[in-house]
Structure formats: C-alpha cells, structure tokens
C-alpha cells in the first residue's frame, strides 16, 4: 500500500518537473545554509571541550578600576603572578603562564650548508611551564611535558615540524635558532587540534624567556596571560576572593587592580578580551546566527507551501476523482505528505552537497579554520534527520489540508472555490513574512556597509596613507639603526623616517601608570605610552594643541600628553600642563613640553584613550617610513634593497599602516560579508515564494483576465491589476520590517563609540530595492496572463 503512495508521488513529481525543480532548489538552499550555520556554531561552541579537566581550568583576568572609575578588563596579569599562585592559594593545583613571543625569527640548519633556512613566526611562538600540560590534553607524538623543564628544549606541533623538515619525525633532535641567540633542541612533538584557544606552533620553556626573571608587579602586557587548574570541588568564588587579597598584597599601593577567574569554556564565547592566540565569538553573535538559520529555513518552508498550494488548481481534479472513487481525506493527506517527504529528502541530499562546497569558503569569510570534516559527524546526521522530519511536517501540513478538503463536485466541474481578492489570506501573510525578513536583512546590510565605510574613511587624527612599518632587529643589530635611518633618507621615494615603539594606532598598546606634577592622586590614572623620536609628529602629521614637539635628543626626557589625558588630569586648557614634571616606573622622569590633538590609539570602535608620548631611543624597534606615493612598488623595492644592504641576514618584513588599521575591523568586515550573503539568499528564497504566489493567482484569475480583455482591458491594465496586490504586500512587509531593523541596528551601533546615524533614506532604499525585486519576479506571470488569448480561457463557459 505504502509503495503505491511512493509510485504515485514520483509520477506526480516527474509530471510537474518545473514545480519539483523550483521546490527542491529553494529547500536545498535553505537547508544548506542552515546546516553550514549549525556546523559553524557547533565548531565555535566546541572550543577546548575535549580536555578532560576543562571544567577546572580557568584564565586569570585583571580588572583595572582606574581612569576616573571606568573599569577595564584585561586578559593579562602581572608577570610574577603565576609563580606565586600555587604557594599562596591551596585550591590552585597548577598554574602556568601562556606567553606569546611575537615576530620570532626561526632559523633551521641545512645539511651540507652553512646557510640557514629562515622562517618568521609572527604569532605562533609561546612560552609555558610543564604544568601547562596538567590542564590540557594534547596528544604527544614524541616526548612528554617534562621536556619543558629543560631551558634548551623546544616543542613543535606536527604541522610546524612537517612544514620545517618535510617529515615531523626528522625534526626530533634538531637544533633550531630562535631570534638572535636562543638555540633550542626539538625534544617533543604534539598534535594540536584546530578548535582550541591555545593556537601555538612552537612551545619554548618559560625559563628561557626574560619574563622568568622579571619581578615587576606593576606592568601589564597583552601577550602575557595565565591559566590555572583548580583542585577538585574547589570554591571558585573563594579563589576569586583570595586572588583579590593577593593583588592587595603584591601590587603597588596606588594600583587598584583585582585578579579574578574566567572559565576556560568562556574564553572563546565571551565579550571579554579574546585569547592572544585565537579569535573569539560572543554569545550574541551565536544567537544571531541561530536566528538567521531559523529564518532562512522558515522562508524556504514558506516557499514550499506557496508553490504547493499553487498546484491545488491543477491537482483539484485528481483529488476529486480520488474522492469519487472512495478515497478519504486521510489518504489524500498521506499522499501529499509522501510527496513532501520525497522532495525534502532530495533537498536534504542536495543541501548537504551544497554545504560541503560552502563550509570552507564561509569559514574563510568568518576567519575560522573550519575543516570540511566537521560536516561528517554523527551530530550532522542527527541534525539533518530532525530537519527532514520538521520541514516535512511544517511544509506539508497546510497544502495537504487544502488539497484534502476540496469539493469533488466543484473540482470535476473545473470550478474551484476562489479566494476573495480583497483581504489577506494565510498564503499572502507568509509572503509578507518572507519579505519582512528579507527587507530587514537588506536594511541591516546597508547600515553595516555604511558603518564599515565610516571606519575606513573617518579621520583618526593622523595621516595613514603611504606609511609603512618595518619591525627592526634587536640585539647587536640594533646598533645599525642610525645607518639604516641615514640610508633610507637618501632614497628619493622616502619622505620621512621615524623610530618608535608603535604607530599612533596599534593592536598592541601598552598601558602604564605615572605620577604627574608630584601628585600621588595622578597614579590612579592609566595611559597608553609610546616611545617616539622628534620625527614622529611631523611624519604622521599629528597637530599640537599647545607647546612644542620633543627635541631630537635621548639625553633629556620630554613628554607629550594628548587632550584626553589633560582632561582626565582635571585641567581645562592644554597650556596648564606645560612644564610640569612626570615620573614613570620610578626612573623615567621629565617635563611636559607639549599637548597633541587627540588621535585614536585603537580603532574607532572605542573612545579616544589617554596617551603619553616621550622621547626614548632604546625601545624604539619599529621603523615608520612615509613614502612619497609616486610609485609604491618601486619605493618598496628600494626600501627592501636598502634593508638587505644593512641587514643581509634578516628577512625583510613590512606592513602598510592602512592595512594594519583595516585589521581592527576584521569581525565587522566578516559580519558585513555574512549579512550580504544571507540577505542575498533571503531575497532569492523570497522571490521563489513570490513566484509561487504569482503563479497561483495567475491560474486562479485566468477567466477573470479573459473577461476583462474581452471587455476592452489593455495589457497595461492587466499588469497593473496583478502588480497592485504585490505592491501592497511588499509595503506591509516594509512597515513591519522598519521598526524591527531599527531596534536591532540601534542596539548594534550603540556598541561603538563612533557610529553612523540611522537616516530615513537607508530604510527607504531597502524598501525600494525589495519592491523592484518583487516586481521583477511577478512581471513574468503578469505579462503572460495579460497577453494570453481570452478565447482559450472562456471556451468552456
């Protein structure tokens, strides 16, 4: 009996090939997007869930109650903290620093050659202690965690060892040079999964770093973090209280910082500072992606309903004959559910195939290393099964009821009960819902693109075009800075050169406390500090608000404040702080010689931070070069040639400042790309739904159109007749979409210190775009109905 249902269903679907193809296309697109989002969310929420002790692992955070009472949360801690935790707090079973050593030059020995193969590891080198592996579960292919107790040991991941030596087994026992004078032997190889916050490529012993002998409790660095393993059944709140007491015990009396714990599971899914090694995702973004997946799938189901009910007129005679021959409504409903099941099954198979193609490109858009193997898991099959059953039920129940309740007498006379043209049927409300979602996504995309354009074009208080940063080598090679400076200024393509610790806007800002005008209360403030030279302000064209620039000397300390710091110190005019003394770190003393206009040290997502600039040559290992801008390629070739002459054994690296600033908005650019993709898919699916409704109305009103044409209606009159209802539906959808889009966009823009305004024309543009797309979709059916021969439609009357 059931086989007959399937045979009949296949015949019906084969007979209505266009209907079948359009339905499968729409459903498969919706299922593919939903499945990819499911895989992404599963991947993102699965970070570090494979560690057996993950519920006892925590990151130590720092809460800085400074800057006029505004608290700042940092993922970094005081350098000596990890070394005292296990002794001071019994509930902490193990503690390890997790310290990034950025921009590390790695030299590999080569057989039968005195030359070295050189790599530049920008982010992958980290320092830990053996206790780190008491917390995490990484598979050791060779060696064990105890090797990190040896100052000369080095641990590589299998991928890194293979990249260096071709075969990870060949890496064992090899001596590798890191930096200028650190020579370590490969003593261990580990397998590191992709979905972990600990994105290391090389692990070096913490004892081999300068941090091991650093006892400064006052400093914080964004690359220095600490993880702890709590004892079983430890009281987390109690440990937080002990950490607060520990801060009071060891930190300087004028520092109000507090240490507290953050669960490992929250490191990735948190609005707090991200891990220095990996990216993060907020719970709000996860919820937004679930909502988008649900809406896309719901729109696809609505398409199915509209396209299915559009077939009611064609299938009404079939239903009437079945009823006359003894078929009951239950059998008709079952028949339609079988057809729906087959369509959804094919759509699931095609959707899975599409998701296999889409998953990696979409992962690249989001900036996550999403392997295709994430699709081939048991939970994916369970998810598809749930989607199959849910979509079959959701998409099939309404068309099945409509088809089953048809009157056999009316259908056999070719007279099906017509819907009233006035008012809104369920079918029309479904289309309105589709276009409401689509228009909300269009408006959201326009606002996001406008915000991204603002980020790219708004002034940051300094010049960023034609400026390139060159990381300088340290150690003995640092003595060649003056020679390199002199050679660069000889180049006609170079306009100016400055040596500093960082450009005006950087993603690695260092904060410090200081004493201003011998006032102890000023130590309650923190400011970003940068060491600069006299060429810094002219090169970046940073204007002065008062005073003068620092002089070209390293023997006398001179300080520059920005306007925000002046205000936080309680002064109203920048001239009031001139010639007042400043002291940092107990030994860095000098006078304030100038106040600069505010410029952004971070992105435009945040307010201008208080800043402190001072002339100090020793830590300035960043060379900033302003090019004339005539021929950037030729200019960079000249700069590289000069570099090779001065530093022949050091790889040449550079980054344009505007590219570095663009990196501040990576998440926003990902969001923009994602919304454009989802908006496009939502519009596509909505147009399929509109196509279904238009085809339904064209069949229903064929005789009406024939009568109107006989009575003298023109093609334009008929097209307007058809289009009027769709214009009304799009307008109703627009009215519903505007407050929805405004609310969520307003909430999103509030998270930025500087944002665009929600102008009315953006909402109007979204509505007009949706209207144009809708009219383009229904025009085919409207024109075909208007140009049909009325004789054919009226011959049966």
C-alpha positions, -999 to 999 in steps of 0.1 A, spaced: 0 0 0 27 25 10 47 16 -21 18 28 -42 19 61 -25 56 65 -34 50 54 -70 22 79 -74 43 106 -57 72 100 -81 49 101 -111 33 134 -99 67 150 -93 80 138 -127 49 152 -144 54 186 -127 91 190 -134 94 228 -131 74 228 -98 96 199 -85 129 216 -95 120 250 -80 109 234 -48 140 213 -44 162 243 -53 146 265 -27 145 239 1 181 227 -6 194 263 -5 177 269 29 188 235 43 224 241 31 226 275 48 210 261 80 234 231 80 265 253 75 254 276 103 248 246 125 283 233 118 299 267 124 281 271 158 290 236 168 326 243 159 327 276 178 309 263 209 332 232 209 364 251 216 386 233 242 357 209 252 379 179 246 401 185 277 392 161 304 397 187 331 382 216 311 357 224 339 385 230 363 407 252 340 404 290 343 421 320 329 432 347 354 419 381 344 427 416 356 401 442 364 416 477 364 394 501 384 411 532 371 406 560 346 381 581 366 363 550 379 358 533 345 368 497 349 388 480 322 390 442 319 423 427 306 432 392 298 468 398 310 482 396 345 513 408 364 544 388 353 553 373 387 517 362 395 519 326 380 550 318 401 532 325 435 497 312 429 502 276 439 520 286 471 496 314 481 463 297 472 460 260 481 429 255 459 450 261 428 466 228 418 487 241 389 494 274 372 512 283 340 519 314 321 509 314 285 531 340 269 532 349 232 566 358 218 556 377 186 576 382 155 601 355 162 627 347 136 633 310 133 665 296 116 668 260 107 701 241 99 705 228 65 725 197 56 759 203 39 755 240 41 765 269 64 733 287 54 701 286 74 665 282 62 646 311 78 610 314 89 592 343 105 567 332 131 545 363 138 521 347 163 528 310 168 556 310 195 546 307 231 563 301 264 548 278 291 559 257 320 554 219 322 524 224 345 506 237 314 500 201 303 484 192 336 455 213 324 452 205 287 450 172 267 471 174 236 485 141 221 522 138 224 537 121 193 571 123 208 585 134 241 564 144 271 556 176 291 586 172 314 610 182 285 599 219 290 617 219 323 649 220 303 658 256 292 672 242 260 642 222 249 617 231 222 583 215 214 567 217 179 533 208 166 532 181 140 521 207 113 550 230 122 575 202 123 563 189 89 565 225 75 600 229 87 615 195 78 591 177 55 585 149 79 578 156 116 600 126 126 630 143 112 625 173 135 634 154 167 669 162 180 673 191 156 688 224 169 668 255 159 678 291 165 652 315 177 659 352 175 695 363 179 710 339 204 684 314 215 694 279 204 669 251 214 667 214 206 634 198 194 625 175 222 588 170 217 561 168 190 524 174 199 492 171 179 472 203 183 435 203 173 421 232 154 393 241 178 414 253 207 423 287 220 459 276 225 469 282 189 507 276 194 531 263 167 562 263 189 565 260 227 596 272 245 604 269 282 592 298 302 626 298 320 643 307 287 624 340 284 633 373 301 599 370 319 613 343 342 635 369 360 610 398 358 596 407 393 577 438 382 542 436 396 531 469 381 533 462 344 508 445 321 513 432 286 486 419 263 508 390 253 512 377 289 484 355 302 480 329 330 459 297 332 453 277 364 439 243 373 417 243 404 416 214 428 385 191 425 354 207 441 373 240 447 352 270 456 356 294 426 342 323 445 366 317 474 395 316 450 384 349 435 384 364 470 419 351 476 431 365 443 417 399 453 437 397 485 468 386 466 465 417 444 464 439 475 494 420 489 518 422 459 506 451 438 519 487 445 497 505 469 485 530 443 473 502 420 436 491 424 438 461 401 420 429 411 426 394 397 397 371 391 389 338 372 373 332 339 363 296 330 381 281 300 347 275 283 340 312 284 373 323 269 361 317 234 324 326 239 329 359 257 328 396 253 359 399 275 393 402 259 400 374 234 428 349 237 460 363 223 463 332 200 429 328 185 397 346 177 365 348 197 328 349 192 302 364 215 270 347 227 250 374 209 266 365 176 258 328 182 222 337 189 221 360 158 234 331 137 208 307 151 181 333 143 193 337 107 195 300 102 159 296 115 146 324 94 163 311 62 149 276 68 114 291 76 115 312 44 124 280 24 94 262 40 71 291 32 82 288 -4 73 252 -4 38 260 10 32 287 -16 44 266 -45 25 236 -33 -8 254 -29 -2 269 -64 -6 234 -76 -41 229 -60 -60 241 -91 -41 216 -113 -44 188 -88 -80 195 -78 -94 172 -105 -71 144 -93 -83 149 -57 -120 150 -69 -116 117 -88 -99 100 -58 -128 111 -36 -154 99 -61 -136 65 -63 -137 62 -25 -106 79 -13 -109 97 20 -92 129 32 -67 110 53 -54 91 22 -51 123 3 -32 139 31 -9 109 33 -3 110 -4 7 146 -2 30 140 28 48 113 9 54 137 -20 66 163 5 89 137 22 105 128 -12 110 165 -20 126 172 14 147 141 12 161 151 -22 166 186 -8 185 173 22 208 153 0 214 183 -23 217 207 6 243 185 22 263 185 -10 260 223 -13 271 227 24 302 206 17 311 232 -10 302 262 11 316 253 45 352 262 39 346 294 20 321 306 46 347 296 73 372 319 55 347 347 54 343 344 92 381 339 97 378 305 113 398 274 103 367 253 96 377 219 81 352 201 57 355 171 80 333 190 105 304 180 83 310 143 86 300 138 122 271 119 139 255 151 151 253 164 115 233 133 106 210 138 136 206 174 127 196 165 91 172 139 103 155 165 126 154 190 97 139 163 74 111 155 97 105 191 108 104 205 73 82 177 60 57 184 88 60 221 86 59 224 48 34 196 41 6 201 66 -11 232 52 -10 222 15 -22 187 24 -52 201 43 -61 224 14 -59 196 -11 -78 171 10 -108 195 17 -116 202 -19 -152 196 -30 -152 168 -57 -183 182 -74 -168 216 -79 -134 203 -89 -148 179 -115 -168 208 -130 -135 227 -131 -148 252 -106 -126 256 -75 -136 279 -47 -118 312 -54 -102 333 -27 -115 367 -23 -92 392 -39 -96 417 -11 -80 410 24 -50 388 32 -50 350 31 -25 329 50 -6 324 18 -2 362 14 8 366 50 35 341 45 49 361 16 47 392 37 67 375 64 93 365 39 97 400 26 98 414 61 128 393 69 144 400 35 139 438 38 152 437 74 184 420 62 187 444 33 184 474 56 209 458 80 233 451 52 231 488 41 238 500 76 267 476 82 283 486 48 278 523 57 294 517 91 324 499 75 328 528 51 328 552 80 355 531 97 377 532 66 373 568 57 368 587 90 398 607 103 417 591 131 436 623 140 467 614 120 478 605 84 478 568 75 483 568 37 517 559 22 531 549 56 548 515 61 560 500 94 592 478 95 599 457 126 636 463 134 660 436 146 672 437 182 704 426 199 737 436 183 719 445 151 701 473 169 733 494 167 728 497 129 695 517 133 713 550 126 729 536 95 696 523 82 680 556 90 706 575 71 704 552 40 666 554 39 666 592 39 688 591 8 661 574 -12 640 598 -34 609 577 -27 611 582 11 597 614 25 603 608 62 615 582 87 607 578 124 618 552 150 592 544 177 577 516 197 544 517 177 524 538 152 497 560 166 471 532 162 482 498 172 467 465 183 494 460 209 492 491 232 510 492 265 493 509 294 512 524 324 505 544 355 525 575 362 529 604 386 521 638 374 533 671 390 544 651 421 507 645 429 501 609 443 464 611 431 475 611 395 488 575 399 451 564 399 452 570 361 464 547 334 476 559 299 489 543 268 526 551 265 547 552 233 584 560 229 589 582 199 615 605 183 613 640 170 602 629 135 571 611 148 547 640 149 556 655 115 556 621 98 521 613 110 511 650 108 497 650 143 490 686 153 499 702 186 473 718 208 499 736 229 536 737 235 562 721 212 574 687 199 601 667 217 637 675 207 660 652 188 679 641 218 680 610 240 698 626 269 668 647 282 634 632 287 604 652 274 568 642 275 537 649 253 502 644 265 470 641 245 440 663 251 420 634 267 447 628 293 448 665 301 411 665 308 414 634 329 441 651 350 415 678 358 428 706 335 406 726 311 433 742 290 462 723 275 486 751 283 481 745 320 500 712 320 531 726 302 565 724 321 551 702 348 571 671 359 561 635 351 575 603 365 571 568 352 584 535 366 604 553 393 633 562 369 617 578 338 615 615 347 610 645 326 589 676 318 557 681 298 567 701 267 536 698 246 500 686 242 489 669 210 455 669 195 435 637 202 442 608 179 429 572 181 454 547 195 429 519 189 400 515 165 371 539 160 350 513 179 364 527 211 367 562 226 400 581 224 423 568 251 446 589 273 481 588 259 516 596 269 544 601 244 581 605 253 614 605 236 634 574 244 655 557 217 664 524 234 630 506 230 622 520 195 624 489 174 597 499 149 608 520 119 580 540 103 586 552 67 565 577 48 567 572 11 562 600 -15 534 579 -30 545 582 -66 552 545 -73 547 523 -42 560 491 -58 593 508 -69 595 525 -35 592 492 -16 618 476 -38 642 505 -30 635 502 8 640 464 6 673 468 -12 685 492 15 674 467 41 693 439 25 724 461 24 722 469 61 707 436 74 717 410 49 709 380 72 675 393 85 643 388 65 626 419 52 591 424 66 567 453 64 531 463 68 513 493 55 496 513 83 462 515 65 462 476 62 470 474 99 442 497 108 418 478 85 427 447 106 410 464 136 376 458 118 381 422 108 350 410 128 329 438 114 340 430 78 332 394 84 297 404 97 292 426 66 301 398 42 279 374 61 249 397 61 253 403 24 253 366 18 223 359 40 204 389 26 210 376 -10 198 342 -1 167 356 18 159 377 -13 163 347 -36 141 325 -14 115 352 -11 114 356 -48 107 319 -51 78 323 -27 65 353 -47 69 333 -79 47 306 -63 20 331 -52 20 348 -86 16 315 -104 -13 306 -81 -30 339 -87 -25 337 -124 -42 303 -126 -70 314 -103 -78 345 -122 -74 333 -157 -111 335 -165 -113 370 -149 -85 382 -171 -103 367 -202 -135 386 -194 -116 419 -187 -98 416 -221 -130 409 -239 -145 440 -223 -115 461 -235 -88 459 -209 -53 465 -222 -21 446 -213 -11 475 -191 -44 473 -172 -39 436 -166 -3 440 -154 -13 468 -130 -42 446 -117 -17 418 -109 10 440 -96 -12 461 -73 -16 433 -47 21 426 -46 30 462 -41 6 462 -11 22 431 3 57 445 0 45 477 16 30 459 45 63 439 49 82 472 48 61 487 76 67 456 97 105 454 88 114 490 96 108 490 134 124 456 137 155 466 118 157 499 136 157 483 170 184 458 164 206 481 144 203 508 170 214 483 197 243 472 175 255 507 167 254 516 204 283 492 210 306 516 191 320 548 204 317 563 169 289 552 145 268 564 116 232 577 120 201 557 111 188 580 83 154 575 68 167 572 33 185 539 42 152 523 52 136 537 21 163 524 -1 158 489 14 121 491 7 125 503 -28 151 476 -35 127 449 -23 99 464 -43 119 464 -75 130 428 -69 94 417 -62 81 434 -94 108 418 -115 97 384 -101 60 387 -107 63 405 -141 66 372 -160 33 358 -147 16 392 -151 27 396 -187 18 361 -196 -16 364 -181 -22 398 -198 -11 385 -232 -30 352 -231 -58 346 -257 -91 351 -239 -108 326 -262 -89 297 -246 -98 307 -211 -136 313 -219 -143 285 -243 -157 263 -215 -182 288 -204 
